[in-house]
Amino acid sequence: MRIGILTTGNEHEDNRLAQAAEQRGYSVKVLHLLKCSLSVCMTAPEIYYDGEPISNDFDVIIPRIDTPLTEYGLTILRQFESMHIPVTDRARGIALGRDKLRCTQKLLKHHLPFPTTGFAHSKEDFDNIINMAGGVPLIIKLVEGTEGVGVFLADDKKHALNLLKTFKQLDVPLIVQEFIEESAGTDVRAFVVDGEIIACMQRQSQDGDFRANVALGGNTQSTILTDLEKEIALKAAKAIGMNIAGVDLIRSNKGPLVIEINVAPGFTGLEKITGVDVAGAIVEHAAEKARLAKIKASEGVIQTAV
């Protein structure tokens, strides 16, 4: 089994995945995204790494694409898909997860709960979406962002309007979202691999921040999900087409609400807290993808011959 890890460069987690693959007897190579290039043509399409062709080198690709290089990463990933090389998650699912507004609309389509969300292009509609989200305080988020970056708490209407108008002038799309006061500073991460929740943790802000992200200094501990929380987390990952995802929930007075689906979720902290071999689960899922693809290809050859 030959596994490629297409990454933007989280060395610690890339090494954990590589270690998990090698422990299982698989061949593995870390592919740094910016060293990849493409030839897109009918006669000899190719993917290059450091100038050398690699399209025949892998049975499956694990994408680990962080936000700053999303577009280039998805371009490379689509080339693997176009050349029928199995991937653990497809570019369209990752793109959907990265767009908070489109992701929320998917949750709506699948009847999954989330905080009331508003979006407007015109400044004349800002008052309306603030009121629609329940007024202030409220959350304002960049449509694209992760690890709590680009997420703001507006305490009063003047603050909210100032943020909206400022980013509007910079042509940066924002959404407003209902502030769930009872869960401020606390959320739950459910780590999904291939339709199962393999580990989960609760994150708690340590400095009064309304965001609980570990990247911002949040404290973590293992937790147990309710059956409803498990159901919502699994359905949320499935709704956007992700096999590997970190689904973030908050526990509100109205029940669990989805606040984000992370499509390149960190896992080493989760492994330390829970003792679960998350990297191993990801690698085994990748290997199963490759095995199924070989079976399907073999069946296709037999059907053609008949």
C-alpha positions in Angstrom: 0.0 0.0 0.0 1.5 3.4 -1.1 0.0 6.4 0.7 0.7 10.1 -0.1 0.0 12.8 2.5 -0.8 16.0 0.6 -0.1 18.7 3.1 0.4 22.4 3.7 3.1 21.6 6.3 1.9 20.6 9.8 5.1 18.7 10.4 4.1 17.2 13.8 0.8 15.7 12.5 2.2 14.7 9.1 4.9 12.7 11.0 2.2 11.1 13.1 0.3 9.9 10.1 3.5 8.7 8.4 4.4 6.8 11.6 1.0 5.2 11.8 1.3 4.1 8.1 4.8 2.7 8.6 3.7 0.8 11.7 1.1 -1.0 9.5 3.7 -1.9 6.9 2.6 0.8 4.4 4.8 2.9 2.2 4.2 6.6 2.8 5.5 9.9 1.5 4.7 13.5 2.7 3.9 15.7 -0.3 4.4 19.4 0.5 1.7 21.2 -1.5 3.8 24.0 -2.9 6.3 21.5 -4.4 3.5 20.1 -6.6 2.7 21.1 -10.1 0.4 19.9 -12.9 0.1 19.0 -16.5 -3.5 19.1 -17.5 -3.9 17.6 -21.0 -5.7 14.8 -22.7 -2.7 12.8 -23.9 -0.4 12.8 -20.9 -1.9 14.4 -17.7 0.5 14.4 -14.8 1.3 15.5 -11.3 4.8 16.5 -10.5 6.7 16.7 -7.2 10.0 18.6 -7.2 9.7 18.3 -11.0 9.4 14.5 -11.0 6.2 12.7 -12.2 4.3 11.0 -9.3 0.9 10.0 -10.6 1.8 6.3 -10.6 3.5 6.4 -7.2 0.4 6.2 -4.9 -2.6 4.0 -4.2 -4.4 6.7 -2.1 -3.9 10.4 -1.1 -4.7 11.8 2.4 -5.3 15.6 2.0 -4.3 17.8 4.9 -4.9 21.3 3.4 -4.9 24.3 5.7 -6.8 27.5 5.0 -4.1 29.8 3.5 -3.5 27.5 0.6 -7.0 26.0 0.2 -7.4 27.0 -3.5 -4.1 25.7 -4.7 -4.5 22.6 -2.5 -7.9 21.8 -4.0 -6.5 22.3 -7.5 -3.8 19.6 -6.8 -6.3 17.3 -5.2 -8.7 17.6 -8.1 -5.9 16.5 -10.4 -5.5 13.3 -8.3 -9.2 12.8 -8.5 -9.3 13.4 -12.3 -6.6 10.8 -12.8 -8.6 8.2 -10.7 -6.3 8.1 -7.8 -8.3 7.5 -4.6 -8.5 10.3 -2.0 -9.8 10.1 1.5 -11.8 13.2 1.0 -12.8 14.9 -2.2 -12.1 18.6 -3.1 -15.8 19.5 -3.2 -16.3 18.4 0.4 -13.3 20.4 1.6 -14.3 23.5 -0.3 -17.8 23.3 1.1 -16.5 22.9 4.7 -14.2 25.9 4.2 -17.1 28.2 3.3 -19.1 28.8 6.5 -22.1 30.2 4.7 -22.4 27.3 2.2 -21.8 24.8 4.9 -24.6 26.3 7.1 -26.9 26.2 4.1 -26.1 22.5 3.7 -26.9 21.9 7.4 -30.2 23.7 6.8 -31.0 21.5 3.8 -30.4 18.4 5.9 -32.5 19.7 8.9 -29.5 19.9 11.2 -29.4 22.5 14.1 -27.1 25.5 14.1 -27.2 29.1 15.5 -29.4 31.5 13.5 -27.2 33.0 10.8 -27.5 36.1 8.6 -25.7 37.3 5.5 -26.1 40.5 3.4 -24.2 42.3 0.6 -25.8 45.7 1.0 -25.0 47.9 3.9 -28.7 48.9 4.0 -29.4 45.3 5.1 -27.0 45.2 8.0 -29.6 46.4 10.6 -31.9 43.7 9.4 -29.5 40.7 9.7 -28.4 41.9 13.2 -32.0 41.9 14.3 -32.7 38.6 12.6 -29.9 37.0 14.5 -31.4 38.1 17.8 -29.7 41.4 18.2 -26.5 42.0 20.2 -24.4 40.6 21.5 -23.8 38.5 18.4 -21.0 36.6 16.6 -19.5 37.9 13.4 -17.4 35.5 11.3 -15.3 35.6 8.2 -16.9 33.3 5.7 -13.5 31.5 5.4 -11.5 31.0 8.6 -10.5 28.4 11.1 -9.1 27.9 14.6 -11.1 30.8 15.9 -9.3 33.3 13.6 -11.7 35.8 12.0 -14.4 35.3 14.7 -15.6 38.3 16.6 -18.0 39.0 19.4 -19.9 42.3 19.0 -21.2 43.5 22.3 -23.3 46.3 21.0 -24.9 47.4 17.7 -22.5 50.1 17.0 -19.6 47.6 17.3 -21.4 45.2 15.1 -22.1 47.7 12.4 -18.6 49.0 12.5 -17.2 45.5 11.9 -19.6 44.8 9.1 -19.0 48.1 7.3 -15.2 47.8 7.7 -15.0 44.4 6.2 -17.5 45.3 3.5 -15.2 48.1 2.5 -12.3 45.6 2.3 -14.6 43.3 0.2 -14.3 40.5 2.8 -17.5 38.5 3.2 -18.9 38.1 6.7 -21.8 36.3 8.3 -23.5 37.2 11.6 -24.6 34.5 14.0 -26.7 34.2 17.1 -24.7 34.4 20.3 -25.5 31.4 22.5 -24.6 32.9 25.9 -25.0 29.7 28.0 -22.2 28.0 26.0 -19.8 30.9 25.6 -16.2 29.7 25.8 -17.1 26.0 25.7 -17.6 23.6 22.8 -17.3 19.9 21.9 -15.2 18.4 19.1 -16.4 15.1 17.6 -13.8 13.5 15.4 -15.4 11.6 12.6 -13.6 9.0 10.4 -15.6 7.0 7.8 -19.0 7.4 9.4 -17.9 6.8 13.0 -17.0 9.1 15.9 -13.7 7.7 17.0 -12.9 10.3 19.7 -14.3 13.5 21.2 -13.3 16.2 23.6 -14.6 19.3 25.3 -12.8 22.6 24.9 -13.0 25.4 27.4 -11.6 28.9 27.2 -9.2 29.7 30.0 -9.2 33.5 29.9 -12.8 34.4 29.5 -12.6 34.3 25.6 -16.0 33.4 24.0 -14.0 31.1 21.7 -12.8 27.7 23.0 -10.3 26.8 20.3 -7.2 25.0 21.5 -5.1 27.2 19.1 -6.2 30.2 21.1 -5.2 28.6 24.5 -8.3 26.7 25.3 -8.2 23.8 27.8 -9.3 20.3 26.7 -10.7 17.2 28.4 -12.3 14.0 27.3 -16.0 14.0 27.2 -19.0 11.7 26.4 -21.5 12.7 23.7 -25.2 12.1 24.0 -26.9 10.0 21.4 -28.4 13.1 19.9 -25.0 14.8 19.7 -23.5 11.7 18.0 -26.3 11.6 15.5 -26.0 15.3 14.6 -22.2 15.2 14.3 -22.3 12.2 12.0 -25.1 13.6 9.8 -23.2 17.0 9.6 -20.0 15.4 8.3 -22.1 13.3 5.8 -24.1 16.4 4.7 -21.0 18.1 3.3 -19.5 14.9 2.0 -16.5 14.5 4.4 -15.1 11.2 5.6 -12.6 12.8 8.0 -13.8 15.8 9.9 -13.9 17.5 13.2 -17.5 18.5 14.0 -17.7 21.3 16.6 -20.9 21.5 18.7 -22.2 23.7 21.4 -24.6 22.7 24.1 -27.3 25.2 24.2 -30.6 25.5 26.0 -32.2 24.5 22.7 -30.1 21.4 22.4 -26.8 20.7 20.5 -26.0 23.1 17.7 -23.3 22.7 15.0 -21.0 25.7 14.9 -18.3 24.5 12.5 -17.1 21.5 10.5 -13.3 21.4 10.3 -12.1 19.7 7.2 -8.5 19.5 8.2 -8.9 18.8 11.9 -5.9 18.6 14.2 -5.7 15.3 16.1 -2.5 15.0 18.2 -4.0 16.8 21.2 -7.1 14.6 20.9 -4.9 11.5 20.9 -3.1 12.7 24.0 -6.3 13.3 25.9 -8.3 10.3 24.9 -5.6 7.7 24.2 -7.3 6.9 20.8 -5.0 6.2 17.8 -6.6 8.8 15.6 -3.7 8.8 13.1 -4.1 5.0 12.8 -7.8 5.3 12.1 -7.2 7.8 9.3 -4.5 5.6 7.8 -6.7 2.5 7.9 -9.5 4.5 6.3 -7.1 5.5 3.5 -6.0 1.9 3.0 -9.6 0.7 2.8 -10.3 3.4 0.2 -7.4 2.1 -1.9 -8.5 -1.5 -1.5 -12.1 -0.8 -2.6 -10.8 1.2 -5.6 -8.7 -1.7 -6.7 -11.7 -4.1 -6.4 -13.9 -1.8 -8.4 -11.2 -1.4 -11.1 -10.8 -5.1 -11.3 -14.6 -5.6 -11.7 -14.6 -3.0 -14.4 -11.9 -4.9 -16.4 -13.9 -8.1 -16.0 -17.2 -6.5 -17.1 -15.4 -4.9 -20.1 -13.9 -8.2 -21.1 -17.3 -9.9 -21.0 
